[in-house]
């Protein structure tokens, strides 16, 4: 199992990115969460098997229809053993 912190910039808010990310997470067997940040990025913490996470990160580089992903920053983190994948509605700074 791996844990990655993913920050996505571009036109990624107000287009359904979080909901689409949740669907992609389910498809790839990823646990964690997605949230909009106050700086208009999308932040994801994702856990899963490395090959599934890699597929999820590839999806993040495209995003859903209507997104314009400019940059995806990925860093490895400590496992938090998430039990599902959630959309967090608050915009954190």
Biopython code that builds the backbone (N, CA, C, O; Angstrom):
import numpy as np
from Bio.PDB.StructureBuilder import StructureBuilder

atoms = [
    (1, "UNK", "N", (0.843, -1.192, 0.000)),
    (1, "UNK", "CA", (0.000, 0.000, 0.000)),
    (1, "UNK", "C", (0.881, 1.246, 0.000)),
    (1, "UNK", "O", (1.924, 1.292, 0.653)),
    (2, "UNK", "N", (0.444, 2.237, -0.735)),
    (2, "UNK", "CA", (1.139, 3.521, -0.815)),
    (2, "UNK", "C", (0.153, 4.637, -0.506)),
    (2, "UNK", "O", (-1.056, 4.492, -0.693)),
    (3, "UNK", "N", (0.693, 5.750, -0.033)),
    (3, "UNK", "CA", (-0.104, 6.961, 0.224)),
    (3, "UNK", "C", (0.552, 8.094, -0.546)),
    (3, "UNK", "O", (1.757, 8.320, -0.444)),
    (4, "UNK", "N", (-0.265, 8.805, -1.322)),
    (4, "UNK", "CA", (0.234, 9.965, -2.053)),
    (4, "UNK", "C", (-0.645, 11.170, -1.812)),
    (4, "UNK", "O", (-1.868, 11.062, -1.717)),
    (5, "UNK", "N", (0.005, 12.328, -1.714)),
    (5, "UNK", "CA", (-0.656, 13.629, -1.652)),
    (5, "UNK", "C", (-0.564, 14.217, -3.060)),
    (5, "UNK", "O", (0.519, 14.301, -3.639)),
    (6, "UNK", "N", (-1.704, 14.620, -3.598)),
    (6, "UNK", "CA", (-1.766, 15.068, -4.987)),
    (6, "UNK", "C", (-2.413, 16.449, -5.028)),
    (6, "UNK", "O", (-3.525, 16.635, -4.534)),
    (7, "UNK", "N", (-1.708, 17.418, -5.620)),
    (7, "UNK", "CA", (-2.250, 18.766, -5.816)),
    (7, "UNK", "C", (-2.377, 19.019, -7.309)),
    (7, "UNK", "O", (-1.428, 18.829, -8.070)),
    (8, "UNK", "N", (-3.565, 19.450, -7.715)),
    (8, "UNK", "CA", (-3.862, 19.621, -9.135)),
    (8, "UNK", "C", (-4.237, 21.072, -9.386)),
    (8, "UNK", "O", (-5.124, 21.617, -8.729)),
    (9, "UNK", "N", (-3.556, 21.693, -10.339)),
    (9, "UNK", "CA", (-3.837, 23.084, -10.679)),
    (9, "UNK", "C", (-4.374, 23.176, -12.104)),
    (9, "UNK", "O", (-4.201, 22.266, -12.915)),
    (10, "UNK", "N", (-5.023, 24.291, -12.381)),
    (10, "UNK", "CA", (-5.624, 24.546, -13.685)),
    (10, "UNK", "C", (-7.086, 24.900, -13.493)),
    (10, "UNK", "O", (-7.483, 25.397, -12.439)),
    (11, "UNK", "N", (-7.870, 24.644, -14.501)),
    (11, "UNK", "CA", (-9.319, 24.836, -14.366)),
    (11, "UNK", "C", (-9.892, 23.525, -13.839)),
    (11, "UNK", "O", (-10.297, 22.648, -14.602)),
    (12, "UNK", "N", (-9.913, 23.419, -12.501)),
    (12, "UNK", "CA", (-10.264, 22.150, -11.865)),
    (12, "UNK", "C", (-11.357, 22.297, -10.817)),
    (12, "UNK", "O", (-11.732, 21.314, -10.179)),
    (13, "UNK", "N", (-11.872, 23.502, -10.628)),
    (13, "UNK", "CA", (-12.983, 23.701, -9.703)),
    (13, "UNK", "C", (-14.214, 24.149, -10.489)),
    (13, "UNK", "O", (-14.112, 24.741, -11.563)),
    (14, "UNK", "N", (-15.374, 23.849, -9.919)),
    (14, "UNK", "CA", (-16.673, 24.215, -10.502)),
    (14, "UNK", "C", (-16.953, 23.496, -11.824)),
    (14, "UNK", "O", (-17.684, 24.002, -12.676)),
    (15, "UNK", "N", (-16.361, 22.314, -11.981)),
    (15, "UNK", "CA", (-16.605, 21.513, -13.190)),
    (15, "UNK", "C", (-16.904, 20.055, -12.849)),
    (15, "UNK", "O", (-16.992, 19.215, -13.745)),
    (16, "UNK", "N", (-17.060, 19.749, -11.563)),
    (16, "UNK", "CA", (-17.340, 18.381, -11.151)),
    (16, "UNK", "C", (-16.107, 17.520, -10.953)),
    (16, "UNK", "O", (-16.194, 16.292, -10.966)),
    (17, "UNK", "N", (-14.958, 18.158, -10.771)),
    (17, "UNK", "CA", (-13.711, 17.397, -10.633)),
    (17, "UNK", "C", (-13.762, 16.469, -9.420)),
    (17, "UNK", "O", (-13.367, 15.307, -9.517)),
    (18, "UNK", "N", (-14.245, 16.970, -8.278)),
    (18, "UNK", "CA", (-14.249, 16.143, -7.060)),
    (18, "UNK", "C", (-15.122, 14.906, -7.237)),
    (18, "UNK", "O", (-14.713, 13.805, -6.870)),
    (19, "UNK", "N", (-16.313, 15.073, -7.791)),
    (19, "UNK", "CA", (-17.202, 13.937, -7.990)),
    (19, "UNK", "C", (-16.581, 12.945, -8.969)),
    (19, "UNK", "O", (-16.635, 11.736, -8.741)),
    (20, "UNK", "N", (-15.998, 13.440, -10.047)),
    (20, "UNK", "CA", (-15.348, 12.566, -11.025)),
    (20, "UNK", "C", (-14.149, 11.860, -10.415)),
    (20, "UNK", "O", (-13.894, 10.694, -10.719)),
    (21, "UNK", "N", (-13.403, 12.562, -9.550)),
    (21, "UNK", "CA", (-12.263, 11.932, -8.869)),
    (21, "UNK", "C", (-12.735, 10.799, -7.965)),
    (21, "UNK", "O", (-12.084, 9.758, -7.870)),
    (22, "UNK", "N", (-13.871, 11.008, -7.301)),
    (22, "UNK", "CA", (-14.414, 9.957, -6.448)),
    (22, "UNK", "C", (-14.794, 8.736, -7.301)),
    (22, "UNK", "O", (-14.515, 7.602, -6.912)),
    (23, "UNK", "N", (-15.416, 8.957, -8.437)),
    (23, "UNK", "CA", (-15.765, 7.841, -9.326)),
    (23, "UNK", "C", (-14.508, 7.108, -9.807)),
    (23, "UNK", "O", (-14.480, 5.878, -9.848)),
    (24, "UNK", "N", (-13.469, 7.872, -10.172)),
    (24, "UNK", "CA", (-12.213, 7.258, -10.617)),
    (24, "UNK", "C", (-11.570, 6.475, -9.468)),
    (24, "UNK", "O", (-11.031, 5.390, -9.682)),
    (25, "UNK", "N", (-11.628, 7.021, -8.258)),
    (25, "UNK", "CA", (-11.067, 6.334, -7.095)),
    (25, "UNK", "C", (-11.765, 4.995, -6.888)),
    (25, "UNK", "O", (-11.110, 3.985, -6.633)),
    (26, "UNK", "N", (-13.080, 4.984, -6.997)),
    (26, "UNK", "CA", (-13.821, 3.721, -6.862)),
    (26, "UNK", "C", (-13.387, 2.732, -7.946)),
    (26, "UNK", "O", (-13.188, 1.547, -7.679)),
    (27, "UNK", "N", (-13.244, 3.235, -9.160)),
    (27, "UNK", "CA", (-12.868, 2.374, -10.293)),
    (27, "UNK", "C", (-11.486, 1.750, -10.080)),
    (27, "UNK", "O", (-11.261, 0.593, -10.437)),
    (28, "UNK", "N", (-10.557, 2.525, -9.495)),
    (28, "UNK", "CA", (-9.191, 2.036, -9.315)),
    (28, "UNK", "C", (-8.934, 1.447, -7.928)),
    (28, "UNK", "O", (-7.815, 1.023, -7.641)),
    (29, "UNK", "N", (-9.944, 1.413, -7.068)),
    (29, "UNK", "CA", (-9.772, 0.849, -5.733)),
    (29, "UNK", "C", (-8.944, 1.725, -4.809)),
    (29, "UNK", "O", (-8.172, 1.219, -3.994)),
    (30, "UNK", "N", (-9.102, 3.038, -4.933)),
    (30, "UNK", "CA", (-8.329, 4.007, -4.154)),
    (30, "UNK", "C", (-9.156, 4.482, -2.961)),
    (30, "UNK", "O", (-10.356, 4.726, -3.087)),
    (31, "UNK", "N", (-8.515, 4.609, -1.819)),
    (31, "UNK", "CA", (-9.143, 5.178, -0.623)),
    (31, "UNK", "C", (-8.496, 6.516, -0.323)),
    (31, "UNK", "O", (-7.332, 6.735, -0.659)),
    (32, "UNK", "N", (-9.254, 7.426, 0.316)),
    (32, "UNK", "CA", (-8.707, 8.736, 0.673)),
    (32, "UNK", "C", (-9.791, 9.794, 0.600)),
    (32, "UNK", "O", (-10.943, 9.553, 0.963)),
    (33, "UNK", "N", (-9.403, 10.978, 0.123)),
    (33, "UNK", "CA", (-10.372, 12.062, -0.007)),
    (33, "UNK", "C", (-9.921, 13.059, -1.056)),
    (33, "UNK", "O", (-8.762, 13.074, -1.470)),
    (34, "UNK", "N", (-10.864, 13.891, -1.477)),
    (34, "UNK", "CA", (-10.602, 14.991, -2.401)),
    (34, "UNK", "C", (-11.271, 16.233, -1.835)),
    (34, "UNK", "O", (-12.362, 16.157, -1.271)),
    (35, "UNK", "N", (-10.611, 17.378, -1.989)),
    (35, "UNK", "CA", (-11.205, 18.634, -1.524)),
    (35, "UNK", "C", (-10.733, 19.780, -2.409)),
    (35, "UNK", "O", (-9.635, 19.746, -2.963)),
    (36, "UNK", "N", (-11.588, 20.800, -2.530)),
    (36, "UNK", "CA", (-11.197, 22.051, -3.176)),
    (36, "UNK", "C", (-10.425, 22.885, -2.173)),
    (36, "UNK", "O", (-10.768, 22.931, -0.992)),
    (37, "UNK", "N", (-9.390, 23.537, -2.649)),
    (37, "UNK", "CA", (-8.598, 24.409, -1.800)),
    (37, "UNK", "C", (-8.927, 25.861, -2.148)),
    (37, "UNK", "O", (-9.400, 26.163, -3.244)),
    (38, "UNK", "N", (-8.667, 26.739, -1.202)),
    (38, "UNK", "CA", (-9.006, 28.152, -1.380)),
    (38, "UNK", "C", (-8.211, 28.790, -2.527)),
    (38, "UNK", "O", (-8.653, 29.779, -3.111)),
    (39, "UNK", "N", (-7.041, 28.224, -2.850)),
    (39, "UNK", "CA", (-6.229, 28.763, -3.946)),
    (39, "UNK", "C", (-6.661, 28.212, -5.313)),
    (39, "UNK", "O", (-5.940, 28.354, -6.300)),
    (40, "UNK", "N", (-7.841, 27.583, -5.360)),
    (40, "UNK", "CA", (-8.466, 27.055, -6.569)),
    (40, "UNK", "C", (-7.794, 25.806, -7.120)),
    (40, "UNK", "O", (-8.014, 25.444, -8.275)),
    (41, "UNK", "N", (-6.974, 25.141, -6.301)),
    (41, "UNK", "CA", (-6.458, 23.833, -6.672)),
    (41, "UNK", "C", (-7.375, 22.766, -6.108)),
    (41, "UNK", "O", (-8.251, 23.051, -5.292)),
    (42, "UNK", "N", (-7.169, 21.547, -6.547)),
    (42, "UNK", "CA", (-7.833, 20.383, -5.969)),
    (42, "UNK", "C", (-6.746, 19.572, -5.271)),
    (42, "UNK", "O", (-5.679, 19.327, -5.835)),
    (43, "UNK", "N", (-7.030, 19.162, -4.041)),
    (43, "UNK", "CA", (-6.077, 18.393, -3.237)),
    (43, "UNK", "C", (-6.659, 17.020, -2.961)),
    (43, "UNK", "O", (-7.816, 16.894, -2.558)),
    (44, "UNK", "N", (-5.855, 15.997, -3.180)),
    (44, "UNK", "CA", (-6.285, 14.614, -2.980)),
    (44, "UNK", "C", (-5.259, 13.890, -2.124)),
    (44, "UNK", "O", (-4.054, 14.038, -2.326)),
    (45, "UNK", "N", (-5.739, 13.110, -1.171)),
    (45, "UNK", "CA", (-4.904, 12.127, -0.504)),
    (45, "UNK", "C", (-5.421, 10.776, -0.947)),
    (45, "UNK", "O", (-6.605, 10.477, -0.792)),
    (46, "UNK", "N", (-4.537, 9.958, -1.499)),
    (46, "UNK", "CA", (-4.937, 8.695, -2.108)),
    (46, "UNK", "C", (-4.079, 7.553, -1.597)),
    (46, "UNK", "O", (-2.857, 7.668, -1.502)),
    (47, "UNK", "N", (-4.736, 6.452, -1.269)),
    (47, "UNK", "CA", (-4.034, 5.256, -0.822)),
    (47, "UNK", "C", (-4.508, 4.052, -1.624)),
    (47, "UNK", "O", (-5.689, 3.926, -1.948)),
    (48, "UNK", "N", (-3.566, 3.173, -1.935)),
    (48, "UNK", "CA", (-3.908, 1.956, -2.656)),
    (48, "UNK", "C", (-2.650, 1.254, -3.105)),
    (48, "UNK", "O", (-1.535, 1.669, -2.791)),
    (49, "UNK", "N", (-2.853, 0.187, -3.843)),
    (49, "UNK", "CA", (-1.726, -0.523, -4.425)),
    (49, "UNK", "C", (-1.062, 0.384, -5.461)),
    (49, "UNK", "O", (-1.734, 1.145, -6.156)),
    (50, "UNK", "N", (0.259, 0.293, -5.554)),
    (50, "UNK", "CA", (1.016, 1.231, -6.390)),
    (50, "UNK", "C", (0.528, 1.278, -7.833)),
    (50, "UNK", "O", (0.411, 2.366, -8.399)),
    (51, "UNK", "N", (0.243, 0.137, -8.441)),
    (51, "UNK", "CA", (-0.205, 0.153, -9.846)),
    (51, "UNK", "C", (-1.564, 0.842, -9.983)),
    (51, "UNK", "O", (-1.824, 1.504, -10.987)),
    (52, "UNK", "N", (-2.437, 0.690, -8.973)),
    (52, "UNK", "CA", (-3.743, 1.359, -9.018)),
    (52, "UNK", "C", (-3.599, 2.859, -8.799)),
    (52, "UNK", "O", (-4.281, 3.662, -9.435)),
    (53, "UNK", "N", (-2.703, 3.222, -7.888)),
    (53, "UNK", "CA", (-2.446, 4.657, -7.647)),
    (53, "UNK", "C", (-1.875, 5.292, -8.908)),
    (53, "UNK", "O", (-2.252, 6.407, -9.268)),
    (54, "UNK", "N", (-0.967, 4.588, -9.581)),
    (54, "UNK", "CA", (-0.389, 5.134, -10.813)),
    (54, "UNK", "C", (-1.466, 5.381, -11.866)),
    (54, "UNK", "O", (-1.427, 6.390, -12.570)),
    (55, "UNK", "N", (-2.424, 4.465, -11.975)),
    (55, "UNK", "CA", (-3.538, 4.660, -12.918)),
    (55, "UNK", "C", (-4.386, 5.851, -12.499)),
    (55, "UNK", "O", (-4.826, 6.631, -13.344)),
    (56, "UNK", "N", (-4.618, 5.994, -11.200)),
    (56, "UNK", "CA", (-5.398, 7.120, -10.688)),
    (56, "UNK", "C", (-4.682, 8.443, -10.963)),
    (56, "UNK", "O", (-5.319, 9.422, -11.352)),
    (57, "UNK", "N", (-3.383, 8.478, -10.768)),
    (57, "UNK", "CA", (-2.603, 9.696, -11.041)),
    (57, "UNK", "C", (-2.660, 10.035, -12.526)),
    (57, "UNK", "O", (-2.747, 11.208, -12.890)),
    (58, "UNK", "N", (-2.611, 9.022, -13.386)),
    (58, "UNK", "CA", (-2.762, 9.283, -14.825)),
    (58, "UNK", "C", (-4.113, 9.927, -15.099)),
    (58, "UNK", "O", (-4.213, 10.859, -15.897)),
    (59, "UNK", "N", (-5.167, 9.419, -14.425)),
    (59, "UNK", "CA", (-6.485, 10.037, -14.584)),
    (59, "UNK", "C", (-6.437, 11.496, -14.115)),
    (59, "UNK", "O", (-6.996, 12.372, -14.776)),
    (60, "UNK", "N", (-5.783, 11.764, -12.991)),
    (60, "UNK", "CA", (-5.692, 13.126, -12.459)),
    (60, "UNK", "C", (-5.033, 14.079, -13.456)),
    (60, "UNK", "O", (-5.365, 15.264, -13.493)),
    (61, "UNK", "N", (-4.111, 13.573, -14.256)),
    (61, "UNK", "CA", (-3.445, 14.406, -15.257)),
    (61, "UNK", "C", (-4.378, 14.801, -16.390)),
    (61, "UNK", "O", (-4.116, 15.776, -17.094)),
    (62, "UNK", "N", (-5.462, 14.061, -16.575)),
    (62, "UNK", "CA", (-6.464, 14.401, -17.589)),
    (62, "UNK", "C", (-7.660, 15.098, -16.951)),
    (62, "UNK", "O", (-8.126, 16.132, -17.429)),
    (63, "UNK", "N", (-8.144, 14.507, -15.858)),
    (63, "UNK", "CA", (-9.332, 15.025, -15.199)),
    (63, "UNK", "C", (-10.585, 14.717, -16.001)),
    (63, "UNK", "O", (-10.518, 14.050, -17.034)),
    (64, "UNK", "N", (-11.721, 15.198, -15.531)),
    (64, "UNK", "CA", (-12.979, 14.963, -16.237)),
    (64, "UNK", "C", (-13.131, 15.902, -17.432)),
    (64, "UNK", "O", (-12.352, 16.837, -17.618)),
    (65, "UNK", "N", (-14.146, 15.627, -18.224)),
    (65, "UNK", "CA", (-14.452, 16.502, -19.347)),
    (65, "UNK", "C", (-14.699, 17.917, -18.809)),
    (65, "UNK", "O", (-15.418, 18.089, -17.825)),
    (66, "UNK", "N", (-14.118, 18.904, -19.438)),
    (66, "UNK", "CA", (-14.283, 20.285, -19.001)),
    (66, "UNK", "C", (-13.133, 20.800, -18.159)),
    (66, "UNK", "O", (-12.996, 22.005, -17.951)),
    (67, "UNK", "N", (-12.303, 19.881, -17.674)),
    (67, "UNK", "CA", (-11.148, 20.305, -16.872)),
    (67, "UNK", "C", (-10.005, 20.707, -17.801)),
    (67, "UNK", "O", (-9.897, 20.227, -18.930)),
    (68, "UNK", "N", (-9.168, 21.589, -17.301)),
    (68, "UNK", "CA", (-7.925, 21.933, -17.984)),
    (68, "UNK", "C", (-6.822, 21.799, -16.940)),
    (68, "UNK", "O", (-6.490, 22.762, -16.248)),
    (69, "UNK", "N", (-6.265, 20.612, -16.835)),
    (69, "UNK", "CA", (-5.223, 20.338, -15.842)),
    (69, "UNK", "C", (-3.920, 20.933, -16.351)),
    (69, "UNK", "O", (-3.457, 20.609, -17.445)),
    (70, "UNK", "N", (-3.332, 21.815, -15.533)),
    (70, "UNK", "CA", (-2.065, 22.440, -15.903)),
    (70, "UNK", "C", (-0.884, 21.759, -15.232)),
    (70, "UNK", "O", (0.186, 21.642, -15.830)),
    (71, "UNK", "N", (-1.066, 21.307, -13.989)),
    (71, "UNK", "CA", (0.048, 20.699, -13.263)),
    (71, "UNK", "C", (-0.497, 19.746, -12.206)),
    (71, "UNK", "O", (-1.526, 20.008, -11.584)),
    (72, "UNK", "N", (0.206, 18.643, -12.018)),
    (72, "UNK", "CA", (-0.121, 17.692, -10.964)),
    (72, "UNK", "C", (1.158, 17.447, -10.165)),
    (72, "UNK", "O", (2.150, 16.945, -10.693)),
    (73, "UNK", "N", (1.112, 17.811, -8.878)),
    (73, "UNK", "CA", (2.246, 17.567, -7.986)),
    (73, "UNK", "C", (1.906, 16.388, -7.100)),
    (73, "UNK", "O", (0.839, 16.345, -6.488)),
    (74, "UNK", "N", (2.822, 15.426, -7.035)),
    (74, "UNK", "CA", (2.604, 14.208, -6.276)),
    (74, "UNK", "C", (3.746, 14.020, -5.298)),
    (74, "UNK", "O", (4.916, 14.105, -5.673)),
    (75, "UNK", "N", (3.403, 13.763, -4.035)),
    (75, "UNK", "CA", (4.425, 13.447, -3.045)),
    (75, "UNK", "C", (3.943, 12.282, -2.196)),
    (75, "UNK", "O", (2.757, 12.168, -1.886)),
    (76, "UNK", "N", (4.876, 11.425, -1.828)),
    (76, "UNK", "CA", (4.526, 10.269, -1.014)),
    (76, "UNK", "C", (4.356, 10.696, 0.435)),
    (76, "UNK", "O", (5.083, 11.560, 0.925)),
    (77, "UNK", "N", (3.398, 10.091, 1.116)),
    (77, "UNK", "CA", (3.132, 10.404, 2.514)),
    (77, "UNK", "C", (2.987, 9.134, 3.330)),
    (77, "UNK", "O", (3.154, 8.025, 2.821)),
    (78, "UNK", "N", (2.676, 9.314, 4.598)),
    (78, "UNK", "CA", (2.482, 8.191, 5.504)),
    (78, "UNK", "C", (1.081, 7.628, 5.337)),
    (78, "UNK", "O", (0.121, 8.376, 5.149)),
    (79, "UNK", "N", (0.966, 6.309, 5.406)),
    (79, "UNK", "CA", (-0.343, 5.660, 5.324)),
    (79, "UNK", "C", (-1.243, 6.126, 6.447)),
    (79, "UNK", "O", (-0.818, 6.247, 7.596)),
    (80, "UNK", "N", (-2.498, 6.387, 6.100)),
    (80, "UNK", "CA", (-3.500, 6.779, 7.092)),
    (80, "UNK", "C", (-4.623, 5.754, 7.180)),
    (80, "UNK", "O", (-5.536, 5.900, 7.992)),
    (81, "UNK", "N", (-4.561, 4.719, 6.349)),
    (81, "UNK", "CA", (-5.529, 3.623, 6.359)),
    (81, "UNK", "C", (-6.976, 4.103, 6.220)),
    (81, "UNK", "O", (-7.839, 3.744, 7.021)),
    (82, "UNK", "N", (-7.226, 4.915, 5.198)),
    (82, "UNK", "CA", (-8.586, 5.363, 4.904)),
    (82, "UNK", "C", (-9.454, 4.148, 4.587)),
    (82, "UNK", "O", (-8.970, 3.156, 4.042)),
    (83, "UNK", "N", (-10.725, 4.232, 4.928)),
    (83, "UNK", "CA", (-11.620, 3.095, 4.688)),
    (83, "UNK", "C", (-12.500, 3.285, 3.452)),
    (83, "UNK", "O", (-13.183, 2.347, 3.041)),
    (84, "UNK", "N", (-12.499, 4.449, 2.865)),
    (84, "UNK", "CA", (-13.293, 4.728, 1.672)),
    (84, "UNK", "C", (-12.706, 5.930, 0.971)),
    (84, "UNK", "O", (-11.557, 6.296, 1.217)),
    (85, "UNK", "N", (-13.485, 6.548, 0.100)),
    (85, "UNK", "CA", (-13.039, 7.769, -0.576)),
    (85, "UNK", "C", (-14.134, 8.803, -0.432)),
    (85, "UNK", "O", (-15.273, 8.568, -0.837)),
    (86, "UNK", "N", (-13.797, 9.943, 0.140)),
    (86, "UNK", "CA", (-14.774, 10.973, 0.466)),
    (86, "UNK", "C", (-14.503, 12.268, -0.285)),
    (86, "UNK", "O", (-13.367, 12.583, -0.638)),
    (87, "UNK", "N", (-15.577, 13.002, -0.517)),
    (87, "UNK", "CA", (-15.485, 14.379, -0.989)),
    (87, "UNK", "C", (-15.619, 15.259, 0.249)),
    (87, "UNK", "O", (-16.600, 15.166, 0.987)),
    (88, "UNK", "N", (-14.635, 16.100, 0.463)),
    (88, "UNK", "CA", (-14.685, 17.042, 1.580)),
    (88, "UNK", "C", (-15.120, 18.387, 1.009)),
    (88, "UNK", "O", (-14.481, 18.927, 0.106)),
    (89, "UNK", "N", (-16.197, 18.911, 1.538)),
    (89, "UNK", "CA", (-16.814, 20.090, 0.916)),
    (89, "UNK", "C", (-16.163, 21.408, 1.289)),
    (89, "UNK", "O", (-16.311, 22.388, 0.558)),
    (90, "UNK", "N", (-15.453, 21.464, 2.394)),
    (90, "UNK", "CA", (-14.867, 22.754, 2.799)),
    (90, "UNK", "C", (-13.664, 23.089, 1.933)),
    (90, "UNK", "O", (-12.952, 22.213, 1.442)),
    (91, "UNK", "N", (-13.466, 24.383, 1.764)),
    (91, "UNK", "CA", (-12.300, 24.873, 1.013)),
    (91, "UNK", "C", (-11.245, 25.251, 2.021)),
    (91, "UNK", "O", (-11.376, 26.254, 2.723)),
    (92, "UNK", "N", (-10.211, 24.463, 2.096)),
    (92, "UNK", "CA", (-9.144, 24.710, 3.078)),
    (92, "UNK", "C", (-8.062, 25.562, 2.439)),
    (92, "UNK", "O", (-7.899, 25.592, 1.219)),
    (93, "UNK", "N", (-7.334, 26.247, 3.290)),
    (93, "UNK", "CA", (-6.230, 27.071, 2.817)),
    (93, "UNK", "C", (-4.980, 26.349, 3.035)),
    (93, "UNK", "O", (-3.908, 26.858, 2.708)),
]
sb = StructureBuilder()
sb.init_structure("model")
sb.init_model(0)
sb.init_chain("A")
sb.init_seg("    ")
for serial, (resi, resn, name, xyz) in enumerate(atoms, 1):
    if name == "N":
        sb.init_residue(resn, " ", resi, " ")
    sb.init_atom(name, np.array(xyz, "f"), 0.0, 1.0, " ", f" {name:<3s}", serial, name[0])
structure = sb.get_structure()
